[in-house]
Amino acid sequence: MLKHNPSMTKKEHIQYWIETSEKDWEVVEVLYQSKQYVYSLFFSHLVIEKLSRANWVKNSEGNHPPRSHNVVYILENVNINIPDKQKEFLLMLNDFQLEGRYPDYQHRIYHYCTKKRTDIILENVKDIRKWLIKSLQ
């Protein structure tokens, strides 16, 4: 795995974000299988965030994306057209990075994240993940 450091080339930065997102996707699957739905969605957001950062690096002059967890914000600063439906979903997905980081939010999200809801969200994440990977080619 590449180590993230400031002296990397643009290509290495992009590869770093892709590789770390792939490892996080493996974690999503393990967490989902163990019925840890909230954490699987937290890591799903992380996957999309890292692929968004890779797209930012690819389509920007710099190699260091904004220090934000808001994937819509990251992608809006890139020349990528985000369909309204995907934008709405990504805004909702942003909630899971907050829920995973701050324990006081977790109580209410555990009741929300049933297997059925998680399945629906993960299907959308899979589609967006494919879209972001394709946009990197």
N, C-alpha and C positions, 0 to 999 in steps of 0.2 A: 504494500500500500504506500502511496506517496505521502510524504510528510509535508504539511502545509507550512510554507515559509515565504517571506517576502521576495526572495530572489528567483522564484520559479518563473518560468515563461508563461505566456498566456495559455498555451496548450496544456502545460502542466497544471495550471490552476483549474482549468476546465475538467481535466481528468481527475484531479483531486476531488472535486465536488461530485462527479459522476460515481467514482469508486466508493466514496463514503456514503452516498445515497443508496448504492446497491447493498452495502453492508447493513444499513438501517432497514432496508426493505426485508432482508432476511429476518431481522429482529421483529418487524411487524408480523410476519408469518408465525414466528414462535410465540409471540405474545397472544396473537389471536387464537392459536391452537390451545393455549393454556387458559383461554377465556378471560384474559386480561384486556378487555375491550378498550377501556379508557387509555391504557398505555399503548395499545396497538394503534389507536388513533393519534396519540401524541407523536409516535414515531412516524406515522403516515404523513403528518404535517412536516416533520423533519425531512423526510424524503423529498417532498414537493419543494420545501424551502431550499434544499441543497441543489436540486435541479434548476430551480429558479435562479439561484446564484450562478450556476454554470452558464445559463443563458445570458445573465447579466454580463458576465465576463466575456462571453463570446461576442456580444453585440455592443460592447462599450469600449472606450479607449483604455480604461483602467483595468486592473486585475483584482481590485478589492471592492466587492459589492457593498451596498449600504449595510450598516449594522442594525438591521431590523429583522424581526421575525415575521413581519407582515408580507406574505407572498404576493399579494396584489400590489402593494407598494413597490416591491422589488421588480415585478414584471412590468409595471406601468412605466418604469424608468428604462425600459428596453423597448426596442422597436418590434414588439410582438403584439399582434391583435388578439385580445382576450375576448372571446364571445361572451355576451352578457350572462348566459346560463353558467358558464364556467367561472366567471368573475363572482357571481353570487355564491356559488359553491365554495370558492376559495376563501371568500370572506367568512363563511361559516366555519371552514376548516381552521382558520386562524384561531378560533376559540379554543381548539384543542391544545395549542401550544401554551395558552394561558392556564388551562385547566390542569395540564400535566406539571406545570411549574409551581403552582401555588396551591398548597393543600386545602386552604379554606374554600376554594372553588370545587374541589374534588367531590365533596359529598353530593351535591346536586347532579353532577355529571354522571356519577355511577348509576343513578336511577334512569338517566336518559339513555345511556349506552347499552341497550339490550343487544342481543345477538342479531336480531332482525335489523335494527337501525345501523349497527356496525357493518353488517353485510352490505347494506345499501351505500353507506358512505365509502366503504372500501372499493366497491365497484366503480364509483366515481373517481376515487383516487387512482385506481389502475388506469382508467382512461386518460386522466390528466398526466399521469406519469409517462404513459406512452407518447402523448402529445409533446411533452417537454423533451423527452429523449429524441424524438424524431426531429424536433426543431434544432437540436444540437448537431445533426448530421449534415 
